[in-house]
Amino acid sequence: MAWYHTFFEGLPQVAWKQNQTEDYTDWEVDFLVDLLGLMPGSRVLDIMAGYGRHALPLAERGHVLTAVDISQEYCRELEQTARAQNLPVTVLEGDFVEMQLPAATYAGAYCLGNSFSFFSREVMQEFLQKIADQLPPGGRFIAHTQLLAESVLPDFQERSWMNLGDDMMYLAQNEYDALRGVILAELTYVWGNERVTRSVEQYVYTLAELKSLMQQAGLLVTEVFSSLDGESFALGDEQAYLLAVRQ
């Protein structure tokens, strides 16, 4: 069983939610609508949807969402919220790579929140192909990552910590396995008297490598941004948004 099957439970789940802001989420949603070219009623696929940070506001704008996530807690929360607000969101719980998706074609798809680092190179190819298969020619896909080699390796930190607010602290101890291209990390979350440590594997890709893997799946990368302002990605930038078009 992959580490991410059980990671997003309990304190790590709370920590992820606390680290998000409503303003930035709204900005990302505007970004998605614009770059995916969504029209009212567009069918959209949200991969690694979490608790619906993007799916819910997109549904509020009149789009029809299919949201996939592996966390039972997140999926239940998203289903309850969508039902209470009568929003067109279908929630699918499970591993995106392994699950059988319902027959459908989507105007666009996206995977935000740095989930793009979860997969080894073999699984990544399968992951990208599955995304491409859900899109028609010309359909668009947006991926977000903070773990491109060009982002992490120039200033690799073996130890780091972050204050997440409300007396919660996040500590990371990292080791880079260069032969496998993966960061092996021990992440510790501390909140009051509660302390949880989880092990993760986060795969590091160069931008050129990701572009090649996407192209093999029929997804042509057309633009790479370092911010929601539309700045082009460059060496050392902390994050990247990749826009790809189904061939």
N, C-alpha and C positions, 0 to 999 in steps of 0.2 A: 504494500500500500504506500503510495506517495505521501510525502510529509504534509502536503497541502490538503489532504483528505480530512485531517483532524486539527489543523492549525487554527482555523478560524472558529474557535469555540471559547467561551468564557472571557478572560481578561484581555487576550489579544484582540478579540472582536470589539470589546469596549474601547480599547486603545485606538483602534483604527477609526472608529466613529468620532472619537474626541479630537482626532488630528485633522478632521475635515472642517471646512468653513462653508457656510451657505453662500457667501458672495462668490467664492471660487467655483463652487458647484454650478451656480447660475451661469458663470462665465464659460465653463466647460460645455454646458448644455447649449448655449448660443453658438459656440464653436462647432459642436456636432451638427446642429441643424444647418449651419452655413456650409461646412465642408462636405457633409454627406448629401447636400442638395435636397433636403427633405421637404416634402409638400404635406399639407394636412391629410391625414389618413394613411401616410406611408407606413409600411410594415418595417420594423427595425429589430435587429437582433443584438441584444446586450449580453456579451460573453463575460463571465465572472462578474455578475451584476451586483453581488453583495446584497445590501439591504435596500437597493433601489435608488441610490443617490442620484443616478442619471435617468433611470427608467421611469420613475414616478413623475418628475417634471416634464419629461418628453411626452408621457401619456397625457398629462394635463394640457399640453399644447395641441392635442388631437392626433398624436401618432399612436400606432398600434404596436405594442412591445411584446416580444418574447424574451424573457430574462432567464438566464441559466446561471446557477451557482451550486457549489458543492456543499455549502454550509446549511445544515438543517435549520439552525437558528435564524440565519439571514433570510432563507426562503420563507419560513413561517411569518416572519415580521413583514416581509414584502407582500406576501399574499393577503395578510390581514389589512395592511394599509390600503392596498389596491382595491380590496373588496369594500372597505369602509368608505372610500372616496369614489367608488363606482368607476374605476379607471380601467381601460383596455390593456391589462397586463396579464400575460400568461406566464406563470412561473414554473420552471423545470428544475428539479433538484437532482444533481448528480455531476459526475465528471464529464465535462464537455467532450473530451476526446473519446470516451468509452460509450457514451449514451447514444441511443437512436433518436434522432430529432424527427419531429413530425414533418411530413412533406409540406414544404412552403418555400417561397422565394421572397427575399427581403430586398427592399430598396437600398438598405445600408446596414452595416454592422460595425461594432466597435468593441474594443477591449481596453478599458482604462484602469487606472489604479495600480500600475506596475505589475500586473499579473503575468506579463509577457516573459518574465524571467523564470517561470516555474518549470519549464520543460527542457529536457535534454535535446540534443540536435535531432535524434531519431524521432522523438515524440513531437518536436516542434514542426517537422515537416508534415506529419499526420494532422496536427492541430491546424496548420495553415490551409492544408488541402480541404479540410472539413469546412472551414470558414468560406473558402472560395466556392465550394459546391453549393452554398446557400444563396449565392449572389448571381444575378443575371449579368450578361456582358454590360459593362459600363457601371455596374453597381460598385459602391465605394466602401472601403474598410479603413477605420482609424485605429491605430494601436499606440498605446502610451507606455514608455519605459523610462526608468531612471538607472538602468543597469547596462547601458551600452558600454563597451570597452572604452570608448572615447570619453565617457562620463566618469567611470569609476577608477580606472587604472592610473590616470595621471596623478591622482591624489588619494591612493588607496589607504584606508584607515583600518588598522587591525582592531582598534577599540574605539567606540564612540558611544555617546549617550545623548538623550534628548528629554527635555521636560515637556510632557504632553498636557500640562494644566491639571487643575483639580488634584494636585499632589500626586499625579501619576508620572512615573519615570520609566524610560525605555533604555536599556543598555544592550549593546551589541559587541560581541567578540567574533572577529572575522578572520578566516584563513582562505587564501586564494590558491586553488589547485590549478596550476597553469596547464597541466597535461589534459585535464578534462574541461577547462574553461568554466569553472564553477566556484562560487564563493560558498564555503561551508561556514555557517554562522550559528552561534548560540545566542538567542535573543531572550532577554530577561525583562519582564514587566513587573513593576513594583507599584502598588497602590495601597497606601495605608499598611495594614498588616498582611495584605495578600501579596504573594510573590509567585510568579509562574515563569518557567524557563522552557523554551521550545527550540528544537534544532531544525534548521532549514537548509535547503540547497537552492541557490539562486544562480542560474546559468547566465554567463556573460557572452554577448555576441558583439562583434563589430558591426557597424552600420552596413558595410559592404556585404557581410555575411547574411544579415537579415534580409537585405534587398535581394540577394541571390535565392535564398530559401523561399521568399514570397514569390519571386518570378517563376520558380519551379512549380509552384502551386497555381500559377495563372493570375497572380496579383502583381501588377506593375506599380512600384513605388514612384509617385510623381512629385511629392514634396515631403520635406522633413523639417519640422519646426521645433524651436527650442522653447517657445512660449506660446500662449494663446493670442499674443499680439501679432503673430505671424512672422516672428524673427526666424531666419534660417538657422538650422543647427550647425554648430561648429565645435571643434575639439575643446573639451573641458566644460561644455555646457552640462548642467545638472540633469536635464531631462530631455526627452524627445517625443514628439507626436509624429507618427508616420502616416501619411495618406497614400492609400493604394487603390487602384482601379482594377476591377475584374476584366480580364481580357476575353 
